[in-house]
Amino acid sequence: MKRVYLFCSAGMSTSLVASRMQAVADDHNLPIEVKAFSDSKLDIIVEQYHPDIILLGPQVKYKFNATRDKYEPQGIPVEVMNLDDYGNVNGERILKRAIQLLKQNKQG
């Protein structure tokens, strides 16, 4: 089971994106767990659950460099979700990108 965890400032819109992503994963029988959290809990969640990928909401993209520098050396890819896909709650496109990152990380 791959864990794709989303982090944003409040968690409301990101929860909607996460549920859409989870629905797409379930529809395709993909062994993926998608969950959304507040960015204030990022370190605690990563330590407890060890996600396979961290996706940041566009509203917390200012945390990208610090988050990437901290977690990519541990083998966890970090990316900011595409603003258009996020705004349109396009769970399928965001999930496809997450899977792409997971595959790249596996090869690297």
Buried (B, 14 or more C-beta within 10 A) or exposed (E): EBBBBBBBBEBEBBBBBBBBBBBBBEEEEBEBBBBBBBBEEBEEBBEEEEBBBBBBBBBBBEBBEEBBEBBBEEEBBBBBBBEEBBEEBBBBBBBBBBBEBBEEBEEE
